[in-house]
Amino acid sequence: MPVRILSLLIALVLVNVLLLAPQWLLAGRPGPTWIALEACLVVGLFAVLPRGRWSAVLATVTALALVLLSVLAFADVAAREILARPLNLYLDLHLLSAVYNLMTGTLGSAIAGLVVLCVVLGAAVLAWFLAFLLSPIEVQKGRRIIRAVGVALIAFFCIAFASHTMLGRTRRMALPAVQITTDQVRYVFLMLNERERFAAELEAAPAGYASLPHPLLQLQGVDVLLAFLESYGVSALYDPRYAPVIRPRLEDLAARMADAGLHLTTGTLVAPTQGGQSWLSHLSLLSGMWVDNQLRYDLLLTSGRETLINDFSRAGHRTVALLPAITLAWPEGERLGYDEILAQRDIDYAGPALNWVTMPDQFTWSVLEHTIRAADDVRPVFAEVGLISSHAPWTPILPVLDWASIGDGSVFARWEHAGERPDDLWQDWDRVREHYALSVDYAINTMIGYAERYVDDRTLLIVLGDHQPAPMITGDNSSRAVPVHVISGDPALLQPFLDWGFKRGALPDPDQPAPRMDAFRDWFVRAFSEPAAAPGTKATVARE
């Protein structure tokens, strides 16, 4: 067999695998699609091209494009598995830094850097090899055979493409390169139109609540603590893989709240995201707008729209953000108008980072109580708290310590190298799921410990999941709803939630439809801005 024919056949197989491997990865096995029609067209065209400098340059450009498309297709698979949505380059390029930070926190900076270097070098070598295979060479024998092979491949592409489009798609053949390209172009146009759609939604939504006669009247003198618990979704309650761990903990929550003389009610809200980008959930709930992508997030921040933070500031509360996952500059916090922002570098923590988690939840709760709520300020507190111990990679799993021993966090030093290494744990998906349940159990348990010690009748504690974990944990097509637990020593503070459809106890009503997170602000401000309803009556704005 002439060398040129052999190189073209290798190129055909290589391009075919490059374009179809992401689909096989998503399906969990090779097939059912076996032929990428673009591979036939590309290899066929280079088989009939004459040798020349321009054809060699074209081979290099084509090889780079094919490798890039394959990388995009693999990124699309990752987005579907982690964020439960397809890749959108218009929105997702900025996530590269977040992915690298997560890799660094999970694998360490040296290994993360090595992984990135290997990916870049591997892609470069692959592109060079493919360009070498495609580049026309001078042949002495078999020129007609080579051209015949090229013409046959082009003819096969044309016939298959015609039948693919005119007679209906077949599962055996596909156009993966065309699909990923057209998808990304379509997303660009969708995002360009998104600006107009979101501007119209902003125009139609209430701008603020300054005109209400009694803004947040029922919360005068009450500390309102809004805590987002990482990756806590309804799958933790209902999925048989996690419920045996989480349900007993929720029973423990109900029993310990009753023993502490506290009242508890639970409902659900639908998050705008899954698997990551928790800031979209935070802003959706705070702003009263549906923020389900980065463009909406950026547009909302630049719009000057008020949020729940402004509502509480106007009502006389001191507004604080306690967000230990924020490790870089966060100008968005200043735009949102907090009186005080405590990011990771602003928190005096003497303990170790635990893989990605900068500090354990129990320390964060301790800072909330002994730094924020104990500050020399007579105003009540509205605090937004981000709790991150249940963030992947879910190792190590900590016990809940004696609260009096927390101090500056140095007590956690003994767990710096404890537990399984993330790169070992994540080789076994059953173990990963087990650790997910245990980390959520720890997060709920620390919340219980805080509530029974520090929540009273002048405290309203609202704890909710920021989003469901990734589809690899929940399975495909899972609900995006998250549990919401509301705790207070004053039952009157829980009555509006009951009127809204929440249920007494630690479990939500499974038959009650879950509102979206963007419904929370308007309902909450109006419900708590009216004089308290008389016992046995419902609030006048129980539902919007």
URPEWO-V493742 format. One record per backbone hydrogen bond with DSSP energy under -1.0 kcal/mol. NH is the residue of the N-H (numbers start at 1). CO is the residue of the C=O. If there is no record, write none. Layout:
BEGIN
((NH CO) (NH CO))
END
This chain:
BEGIN
((6 2) (7 3) (8 4) (9 5) (10 6) (11 7) (12 8) (13 9) (14 10) (15 11) (16 12) (17 13) (18 14) (19 15) (20 16) (21 17) (24 20) (25 21) (26 22) (27 23) (28 24) (29 24) (34 172) (35 172) (37 174) (39 36) (41 37) (42 38) (43 39) (44 40) (45 41) (46 42) (47 43) (48 44) (56 52) (57 53) (58 54) (59 55) (60 56) (61 57) (62 58) (63 59) (64 60) (65 61) (66 62) (67 63) (68 64) (69 65) (70 66) (71 67) (72 68) (73 69) (74 70) (75 71) (76 72) (77 73) (78 74) (79 75) (80 76) (81 77) (82 78) (83 79) (85 79) (91 88) (92 88) (93 89) (95 92) (96 93) (99 95) (100 96) (101 97) (102 98) (103 99) (104 100) (105 101) (106 102) (107 103) (108 104) (112 108) (113 109) (114 110) (115 111) (116 112) (117 113) (118 114) (119 115) (120 116) (121 117) (122 118) (123 119) (124 120) (125 121) (126 122) (127 123) (128 124) (129 125) (130 126) (131 127) (132 128) (133 129) (134 130) (135 131) (146 142) (147 143) (148 144) (149 145) (150 146) (151 147) (152 148) (153 149) (154 150) (155 151) (156 152) (157 153) (158 154) (159 155) (160 156) (161 157) (162 158) (163 159) (164 160) (165 161) (166 162) (167 163) (174 35) (179 175) (180 176) (181 177) (182 178) (183 179) (184 180) (185 181) (186 182) (187 183) (188 184) (189 185) (190 186) (191 187) (192 188) (193 189) (194 190) (197 193) (198 194) (199 195) (200 196) (201 197) (202 198) (203 199) (204 200) (205 201) (212 209) (217 214) (218 528) (219 216) (220 217) (222 219) (223 458) (224 381) (225 460) (226 383) (227 462) (228 385) (229 464) (230 387) (232 229) (234 481) (236 233) (237 234) (238 234) (239 235) (242 239) (243 239) (245 242) (246 242) (247 243) (250 246) (251 247) (252 248) (253 249) (254 250) (255 251) (256 252) (257 253) (258 254) (259 255) (260 256) (261 258) (262 257) (263 488) (265 486) (266 503) (267 484) (269 482) (270 515) (271 480) (275 468) (280 277) (282 278) (283 279) (284 280) (285 281) (286 282) (287 283) (288 284) (297 293) (298 294) (299 295) (300 296) (301 297) (302 298) (308 286) (311 307) (312 308) (313 309) (314 310) (315 311) (316 313) (317 312) (318 380) (320 382) (321 340) (322 384) (323 342) (326 323) (333 330) (335 331) (336 332) (338 333) (339 319) (340 319) (342 321) (344 326) (346 343) (347 344) (349 347) (350 408) (354 357) (357 354) (364 360) (365 361) (366 362) (367 363) (368 364) (369 365) (370 366) (371 367) (372 367) (373 368) (375 372) (377 375) (382 318) (383 224) (384 320) (385 226) (386 322) (387 228) (391 388) (394 391) (405 402) (406 403) (409 406) (412 409) (413 410) (415 412) (416 413) (425 421) (426 422) (427 424) (428 425) (432 428) (433 429) (434 430) (435 431) (436 432) (437 433) (438 434) (439 435) (440 436) (441 437) (442 438) (443 439) (444 440) (445 441) (446 442) (447 443) (448 444) (449 445) (450 446) (451 447) (452 448) (454 450) (455 451) (459 456) (460 223) (461 487) (462 225) (463 485) (464 227) (465 483) (466 229) (472 81) (473 470) (474 470) (475 471) (482 269) (484 267) (485 463) (486 265) (487 461) (488 263) (489 456) (493 490) (494 491) (498 494) (499 495) (500 496) (501 498) (502 497) (503 266) (505 264) (512 509) (517 270) (519 516) (520 517) (523 519) (524 520) (525 521) (526 522) (527 523) (528 524) (537 534) (542 539))
END
